[in-house]
Amino acid sequence: MMTYNLATNEEHDYLPDVLSPEDAVCYSYCLEHGLSMDFTEADLNNTLAEFKEQLPITRGTKSVSCGDWVTGV
């Protein structure tokens, strides 16, 4: 699955069996903002849902985005 940055045209590729579309755009956002270790730590501590509440996530019927990062669902 690909995530796309609408501002920079950067792309990240993730295995769909590893991350959900929402987690993929959130991880891409976290990479861009220096929060990737925080994302990983929250995932390992089973607090990812709470961590993601702090992120700018937008959920649509056909896509999900976090900041400038978007992918289809």
MMTF fields as JSON, N, C-alpha, C and O atoms, coordinates in Angstrom:
{
  "mmtfVersion": "1.0.0",
  "mmtfProducer": "UNKNOWN",
  "numBonds": 291,
  "numAtoms": 292,
  "numGroups": 73,
  "numChains": 1,
  "numModels": 1,
  "chainsPerModel": [1],
  "groupsPerChain": [73],
  "chainIdList": ["A"],
  "bondAtomList": [4, 2, 8, 6, 12, 10, 16, 14, 20, 18, 24, 22, 28, 26, 32, 30, 36, 34, 40, 38, 44, 42, 48, 46, 52, 50, 56, 54, 60, 58, 64, 62, 68, 66, 72, 70, 76, 74, 80, 78, 84, 82, 88, 86, 92, 90, 96, 94, 100, 98, 104, 102, 108, 106, 112, 110, 116, 114, 120, 118, 124, 122, 128, 126, 132, 130, 136, 134, 140, 138, 144, 142, 148, 146, 152, 150, 156, 154, 160, 158, 164, 162, 168, 166, 172, 170, 176, 174, 180, 178, 184, 182, 188, 186, 192, 190, 196, 194, 200, 198, 204, 202, 208, 206, 212, 210, 216, 214, 220, 218, 224, 222, 228, 226, 232, 230, 236, 234, 240, 238, 244, 242, 248, 246, 252, 250, 256, 254, 260, 258, 264, 262, 268, 266, 272, 270, 276, 274, 280, 278, 284, 282, 288, 286],
  "bondOrderList": [1, 1, 1, 1, 1, 1, 1, 1, 1, 1, 1, 1, 1, 1, 1, 1, 1, 1, 1, 1, 1, 1, 1, 1, 1, 1, 1, 1, 1, 1, 1, 1, 1, 1, 1, 1, 1, 1, 1, 1, 1, 1, 1, 1, 1, 1, 1, 1, 1, 1, 1, 1, 1, 1, 1, 1, 1, 1, 1, 1, 1, 1, 1, 1, 1, 1, 1, 1, 1, 1, 1, 1],
  "groupList": [{"groupName": "MET", "atomNameList": ["N", "CA", "C", "O"], "elementList": ["N", "C", "C", "O"], "formalChargeList": [0, 0, 0, 0], "bondAtomList": [1, 0, 2, 1, 3, 2], "bondOrderList": [1, 1, 2], "singleLetterCode": "M", "chemCompType": "L-PEPTIDE LINKING"}, {"groupName": "THR", "atomNameList": ["N", "CA", "C", "O"], "elementList": ["N", "C", "C", "O"], "formalChargeList": [0, 0, 0, 0], "bondAtomList": [1, 0, 2, 1, 3, 2], "bondOrderList": [1, 1, 2], "singleLetterCode": "T", "chemCompType": "L-PEPTIDE LINKING"}, {"groupName": "TYR", "atomNameList": ["N", "CA", "C", "O"], "elementList": ["N", "C", "C", "O"], "formalChargeList": [0, 0, 0, 0], "bondAtomList": [1, 0, 2, 1, 3, 2], "bondOrderList": [1, 1, 2], "singleLetterCode": "Y", "chemCompType": "L-PEPTIDE LINKING"}, {"groupName": "ASN", "atomNameList": ["N", "CA", "C", "O"], "elementList": ["N", "C", "C", "O"], "formalChargeList": [0, 0, 0, 0], "bondAtomList": [1, 0, 2, 1, 3, 2], "bondOrderList": [1, 1, 2], "singleLetterCode": "N", "chemCompType": "L-PEPTIDE LINKING"}, {"groupName": "LEU", "atomNameList": ["N", "CA", "C", "O"], "elementList": ["N", "C", "C", "O"], "formalChargeList": [0, 0, 0, 0], "bondAtomList": [1, 0, 2, 1, 3, 2], "bondOrderList": [1, 1, 2], "singleLetterCode": "L", "chemCompType": "L-PEPTIDE LINKING"}, {"groupName": "ALA", "atomNameList": ["N", "CA", "C", "O"], "elementList": ["N", "C", "C", "O"], "formalChargeList": [0, 0, 0, 0], "bondAtomList": [1, 0, 2, 1, 3, 2], "bondOrderList": [1, 1, 2], "singleLetterCode": "A", "chemCompType": "L-PEPTIDE LINKING"}, {"groupName": "GLU", "atomNameList": ["N", "CA", "C", "O"], "elementList": ["N", "C", "C", "O"], "formalChargeList": [0, 0, 0, 0], "bondAtomList": [1, 0, 2, 1, 3, 2], "bondOrderList": [1, 1, 2], "singleLetterCode": "E", "chemCompType": "L-PEPTIDE LINKING"}, {"groupName": "HIS", "atomNameList": ["N", "CA", "C", "O"], "elementList": ["N", "C", "C", "O"], "formalChargeList": [0, 0, 0, 0], "bondAtomList": [1, 0, 2, 1, 3, 2], "bondOrderList": [1, 1, 2], "singleLetterCode": "H", "chemCompType": "L-PEPTIDE LINKING"}, {"groupName": "ASP", "atomNameList": ["N", "CA", "C", "O"], "elementList": ["N", "C", "C", "O"], "formalChargeList": [0, 0, 0, 0], "bondAtomList": [1, 0, 2, 1, 3, 2], "bondOrderList": [1, 1, 2], "singleLetterCode": "D", "chemCompType": "L-PEPTIDE LINKING"}, {"groupName": "PRO", "atomNameList": ["N", "CA", "C", "O"], "elementList": ["N", "C", "C", "O"], "formalChargeList": [0, 0, 0, 0], "bondAtomList": [1, 0, 2, 1, 3, 2], "bondOrderList": [1, 1, 2], "singleLetterCode": "P", "chemCompType": "L-PEPTIDE LINKING"}, {"groupName": "VAL", "atomNameList": ["N", "CA", "C", "O"], "elementList": ["N", "C", "C", "O"], "formalChargeList": [0, 0, 0, 0], "bondAtomList": [1, 0, 2, 1, 3, 2], "bondOrderList": [1, 1, 2], "singleLetterCode": "V", "chemCompType": "L-PEPTIDE LINKING"}, {"groupName": "SER", "atomNameList": ["N", "CA", "C", "O"], "elementList": ["N", "C", "C", "O"], "formalChargeList": [0, 0, 0, 0], "bondAtomList": [1, 0, 2, 1, 3, 2], "bondOrderList": [1, 1, 2], "singleLetterCode": "S", "chemCompType": "L-PEPTIDE LINKING"}, {"groupName": "CYS", "atomNameList": ["N", "CA", "C", "O"], "elementList": ["N", "C", "C", "O"], "formalChargeList": [0, 0, 0, 0], "bondAtomList": [1, 0, 2, 1, 3, 2], "bondOrderList": [1, 1, 2], "singleLetterCode": "C", "chemCompType": "L-PEPTIDE LINKING"}, {"groupName": "GLY", "atomNameList": ["N", "CA", "C", "O"], "elementList": ["N", "C", "C", "O"], "formalChargeList": [0, 0, 0, 0], "bondAtomList": [1, 0, 2, 1, 3, 2], "bondOrderList": [1, 1, 2], "singleLetterCode": "G", "chemCompType": "PEPTIDE LINKING"}, {"groupName": "PHE", "atomNameList": ["N", "CA", "C", "O"], "elementList": ["N", "C", "C", "O"], "formalChargeList": [0, 0, 0, 0], "bondAtomList": [1, 0, 2, 1, 3, 2], "bondOrderList": [1, 1, 2], "singleLetterCode": "F", "chemCompType": "L-PEPTIDE LINKING"}, {"groupName": "LYS", "atomNameList": ["N", "CA", "C", "O"], "elementList": ["N", "C", "C", "O"], "formalChargeList": [0, 0, 0, 0], "bondAtomList": [1, 0, 2, 1, 3, 2], "bondOrderList": [1, 1, 2], "singleLetterCode": "K", "chemCompType": "L-PEPTIDE LINKING"}, {"groupName": "GLN", "atomNameList": ["N", "CA", "C", "O"], "elementList": ["N", "C", "C", "O"], "formalChargeList": [0, 0, 0, 0], "bondAtomList": [1, 0, 2, 1, 3, 2], "bondOrderList": [1, 1, 2], "singleLetterCode": "Q", "chemCompType": "L-PEPTIDE LINKING"}, {"groupName": "ILE", "atomNameList": ["N", "CA", "C", "O"], "elementList": ["N", "C", "C", "O"], "formalChargeList": [0, 0, 0, 0], "bondAtomList": [1, 0, 2, 1, 3, 2], "bondOrderList": [1, 1, 2], "singleLetterCode": "I", "chemCompType": "L-PEPTIDE LINKING"}, {"groupName": "ARG", "atomNameList": ["N", "CA", "C", "O"], "elementList": ["N", "C", "C", "O"], "formalChargeList": [0, 0, 0, 0], "bondAtomList": [1, 0, 2, 1, 3, 2], "bondOrderList": [1, 1, 2], "singleLetterCode": "R", "chemCompType": "L-PEPTIDE LINKING"}, {"groupName": "TRP", "atomNameList": ["N", "CA", "C", "O"], "elementList": ["N", "C", "C", "O"], "formalChargeList": [0, 0, 0, 0], "bondAtomList": [1, 0, 2, 1, 3, 2], "bondOrderList": [1, 1, 2], "singleLetterCode": "W", "chemCompType": "L-PEPTIDE LINKING"}],
  "groupTypeList": [0, 0, 1, 2, 3, 4, 5, 1, 3, 6, 6, 7, 8, 2, 4, 9, 8, 10, 4, 11, 9, 6, 8, 5, 10, 12, 2, 11, 2, 12, 4, 6, 7, 13, 4, 11, 0, 8, 14, 1, 6, 5, 8, 4, 3, 3, 1, 4, 5, 6, 14, 15, 6, 16, 4, 9, 17, 1, 18, 13, 1, 15, 11, 10, 11, 12, 13, 8, 19, 10, 1, 13, 10],
  "groupIdList": [1, 2, 3, 4, 5, 6, 7, 8, 9, 10, 11, 12, 13, 14, 15, 16, 17, 18, 19, 20, 21, 22, 23, 24, 25, 26, 27, 28, 29, 30, 31, 32, 33, 34, 35, 36, 37, 38, 39, 40, 41, 42, 43, 44, 45, 46, 47, 48, 49, 50, 51, 52, 53, 54, 55, 56, 57, 58, 59, 60, 61, 62, 63, 64, 65, 66, 67, 68, 69, 70, 71, 72, 73],
  "secStructList": [7, 3, 3, 3, 3, 6, 6, 6, 7, 7, 3, 3, 3, 7, 7, 6, 6, 6, 1, 7, 2, 2, 2, 2, 2, 2, 2, 2, 2, 2, 2, 2, 6, 6, 7, 2, 2, 2, 2, 2, 2, 2, 2, 2, 6, 6, 7, 2, 2, 2, 2, 2, 6, 6, 1, 7, 3, 3, 3, 7, 1, 1, 3, 3, 3, 3, 6, 6, 3, 3, 3, 3, 7],
  "xCoordList": [0.84, 0.0, 0.893, 1.913, 0.494, 1.268, 0.602, -0.621, 1.436, 0.959, 1.587, 2.728, 0.842, 1.29, 1.228, 0.258, 2.273, 2.27, 1.775, 2.426, 0.629, 0.013, 0.799, 0.66, 1.615, 2.391, 3.724, 4.184, 4.354, 5.711, 5.8, 6.844, 4.713, 4.677, 5.545, 5.778, 6.023, 6.791, 5.854, 4.662, 6.391, 5.62, 6.329, 7.557, 5.543, 6.053, 5.266, 4.068, 5.923, 5.291, 5.311, 6.363, 4.15, 4.016, 3.343, 2.56, 3.65, 2.981, 1.61, 1.521, 0.537, -0.81, -1.102, -2.015, -0.346, -0.575, 0.164, 0.03, 0.948, 1.691, 0.999, 0.877, 0.547, -0.104, -1.455, -1.612, -2.414, -3.693, -3.481, -2.473, -4.396, -4.247, -4.097, -3.277, -4.894, -4.787, -3.422, -2.801, -2.958, -1.647, -0.537, 0.451, -0.681, 0.342, 0.468, 1.581, -0.663, -0.56, -0.081, 0.652, -0.486, -0.011, 1.491, 2.197, 1.983, 3.422, 4.199, 5.254, 3.681, 4.342, 4.391, 5.416, 3.293, 3.25, 4.29, 5.02, 4.351, 5.298, 6.74, 7.591, 7.029, 8.378, 8.744, 9.856, 7.812, 8.06, 8.288, 9.035, 7.649, 7.693, 8.542, 8.436, 9.38, 10.291, 9.603, 10.111, 8.457, 7.696, 7.631, 6.831, 8.452, 8.348, 8.652, 8.024, 9.592, 9.886, 8.723, 8.427, 8.063, 6.891, 5.762, 5.085, 5.564, 4.548, 4.861, 3.987, 6.113, 6.522, 6.381, 5.905, 6.789, 6.67, 5.198, 4.856, 4.34, 2.911, 2.349, 1.526, 2.783, 2.33, 2.765, 1.967, 4.006, 4.526, 3.858, 3.716, 3.444, 2.819, 1.293, 0.612, 0.769, -0.689, -1.417, -2.535, -0.768, -1.385, -1.481, -1.567, -1.465, -1.46, -2.743, -2.692, -3.87, -5.136, -5.088, -5.516, -4.579, -4.469, -3.465, -3.704, -2.336, -1.322, -1.904, -1.677, -2.657, -3.207, -4.26, -4.531, -4.854, -5.811, -5.17, -5.863, -3.846, -3.1, -2.744, -2.264, -2.972, -2.558, -3.715, -4.881, -3.386, -4.434, -4.987, -4.679, -5.8, -6.354, -7.705, -8.54, -7.903, -9.196, -9.594, -8.859, -10.763, -11.251, -12.385, -13.376, -12.239, -13.287, -13.804, -13.346, -14.752, -15.303, -14.368, -14.424, -13.498, -12.594, -11.117, -10.25, -10.829, -9.434, -9.306, -10.29, -8.074, -7.739, -6.476, -5.593, -6.401, -5.218, -4.765, -5.53, -3.503, -2.91, -1.961, -0.93, -2.313, -1.548, -1.665, -2.771, -0.543, -0.521, -0.462, -0.443, -0.432, -0.293, -1.661, -2.543, -1.842, -3.138, -2.943, -1.927, -3.949, -4.011, -5.469, -6.324, -5.748, -7.091, -7.386, -6.477, -8.68, -9.068, -9.824, -10.24],
  "yCoordList": [-1.162, 0.0, 1.235, 1.287, 2.212, 3.444, 4.558, 4.691, 5.354, 6.602, 7.725, 7.611, 8.812, 9.936, 11.211, 11.462, 12.016, 13.327, 14.327, 14.543, 14.933, 15.85, 17.145, 17.821, 17.5, 18.738, 18.557, 19.46, 17.37, 17.177, 16.123, 15.979, 15.386, 14.267, 13.081, 12.177, 13.07, 11.933, 10.733, 10.897, 9.546, 8.315, 7.358, 7.287, 6.628, 5.548, 4.288, 4.357, 3.17, 1.889, 0.997, 0.794, 0.465, -0.404, -1.71, -1.751, -2.761, -4.037, -3.973, -3.666, -4.256, -4.131, -5.11, -4.878, -6.192, -7.127, -6.711, -7.358, -5.626, -5.132, -3.92, -3.831, -2.988, -1.767, -1.582, -1.88, -1.094, -0.706, 0.594, 1.27, 0.959, 2.237, 3.427, 4.315, 3.439, 4.541, 4.553, 5.607, 3.388, 3.324, 3.718, 4.324, 3.387, 3.731, 5.247, 5.774, 5.954, 7.41, 8.048, 9.037, 7.495, 8.031, 7.827, 8.723, 6.652, 6.401, 7.322, 7.84, 7.525, 8.449, 9.857, 10.535, 10.29, 11.596, 11.644, 12.626, 10.587, 10.543, 10.559, 11.2, 9.864, 9.917, 11.351, 11.805, 12.054, 13.43, 14.373, 15.344, 14.088, 14.993, 14.48, 14.989, 13.476, 12.982, 12.224, 12.184, 11.624, 10.91, 9.404, 8.718, 8.882, 7.463, 6.554, 5.505, 6.935, 6.116, 6.157, 5.156, 7.301, 7.411, 6.514, 5.851, 6.496, 5.623, 4.166, 3.42, 3.764, 2.384, 2.013, 0.925, 2.907, 2.644, 2.489, 1.594, 3.353, 3.247, 1.929, 1.3, 1.514, 0.24, -0.917, -1.807, -0.909, -1.978, -1.997, -3.057, -0.815, -0.708, -0.803, -0.582, -1.135, -1.229, 0.066, 0.04, 1.203, 2.513, 3.306, 4.534, 2.591, 3.269, 4.067, 5.164, 3.543, 4.269, 5.62, 6.631, 5.639, 6.887, 7.838, 9.043, 7.286, 8.1, 8.761, 9.946, 7.987, 8.51, 9.596, 10.386, 9.651, 10.712, 12.096, 13.097, 12.149, 13.409, 13.827, 14.94, 12.955, 13.205, 13.781, 13.537, 14.55, 15.166, 14.192, 14.304, 13.242, 12.194, 12.635, 13.173, 12.398, 12.61, 11.304, 10.766, 10.803, 9.536, 9.81, 10.45, 9.332, 9.456, 8.089, 7.076, 8.053, 6.766, 6.023, 4.796, 6.762, 6.132, 6.373, 5.795, 7.219, 7.524, 7.884, 8.165, 7.866, 8.311, 9.153, 8.852, 10.216, 11.065, 11.425, 11.389, 11.77, 12.281, 13.382, 13.123, 14.607, 15.733, 15.745, 15.674, 15.833, 15.838, 14.44, 14.301, 13.404, 12.028, 11.398, 11.529, 10.719, 10.127, 8.772, 8.519, 7.91, 6.634, 6.22, 6.731, 5.302, 4.766, 3.717, 3.123, 3.49, 2.445, 1.342, 0.37],
  "zCoordList": [0.0, 0.0, 0.0, 0.688, -0.775, -0.896, -0.098, -0.086, 0.569, 1.145, 0.335, -0.113, 0.146, -0.67, 0.138, 0.854, 0.018, 0.652, -0.383, -1.405, -0.121, -1.073, -1.238, -2.257, -0.263, -0.339, -1.055, -1.753, -0.88, -1.411, -2.512, -3.148, -2.74, -3.695, -3.274, -4.077, -2.04, -1.528, -1.389, -1.128, -1.562, -1.434, -0.486, -0.461, 0.289, 1.124, 0.769, 0.493, 0.777, 0.442, 1.679, 2.286, 2.051, 3.219, 2.819, 1.87, 3.541, 3.34, 4.002, 5.19, 3.261, 3.835, 4.967, 5.759, 5.056, 6.158, 7.428, 8.466, 7.348, 8.509, 9.122, 10.344, 8.289, 8.764, 8.081, 6.897, 8.834, 8.242, 7.464, 7.676, 6.576, 5.871, 6.827, 6.595, 7.9, 8.871, 9.548, 9.683, 9.972, 10.618, 9.652, 10.067, 8.377, 7.388, 7.222, 7.221, 7.082, 6.924, 8.221, 8.191, 9.35, 10.629, 10.775, 11.237, 10.384, 10.485, 9.541, 9.907, 8.333, 7.407, 7.999, 7.913, 8.593, 9.256, 10.378, 10.513, 11.172, 12.282, 11.792, 12.409, 10.691, 10.114, 9.745, 10.017, 9.131, 8.687, 9.869, 9.755, 10.992, 12.133, 13.302, 14.418, 13.045, 14.073, 15.2, 16.321, 14.915, 15.935, 15.695, 16.33, 14.797, 14.446, 15.641, 15.788, 16.482, 17.665, 18.646, 19.299, 18.755, 19.627, 19.117, 19.904, 17.797, 17.186, 17.506, 17.946, 17.283, 17.517, 18.989, 19.315, 19.869, 21.306, 21.712, 22.485, 21.194, 21.498, 20.982, 21.648, 19.814, 19.255, 20.151, 20.446, 20.577, 21.429, 22.8, 23.41, 23.29, 24.613, 24.562, 25.564, 23.381, 23.196, 23.55, 24.064, 23.268, 23.508, 22.201, 22.214, 21.08, 19.788, 19.557, 19.0, 19.968, 19.779, 20.496, 19.941, 21.705, 22.459, 21.808, 21.729, 21.34, 20.669, 19.425, 19.182, 18.635, 17.383, 17.615, 16.71, 18.801, 19.108, 19.032, 18.853, 19.17, 19.125, 17.693, 17.479, 16.725, 15.343, 14.523, 14.832, 13.469, 12.632, 11.588, 10.401, 12.036, 11.177, 10.63, 11.357, 9.341, 8.702, 8.035, 7.207, 8.404, 7.856, 6.876, 7.229, 5.66, 4.649, 4.268, 4.798, 3.356, 2.934, 1.992, 1.906, 1.275, 0.314, 0.612, -0.043, 1.591, 1.913, 3.389, 4.074, 3.849, 5.199, 5.074, 4.271, 5.882, 5.826, 7.229, 8.192, 7.302, 8.537, 8.11, 7.489, 8.444, 7.919, 6.407, 5.872, 5.714, 4.255, 3.645, 2.422, 4.485, 4.013, 3.803, 4.652, 2.68, 2.343, 1.664, 1.017, 1.832, 1.115, 1.002, 1.725, 0.104, -0.045, 0.997, 1.578, 1.233, 2.208, 1.494, 2.125]
}
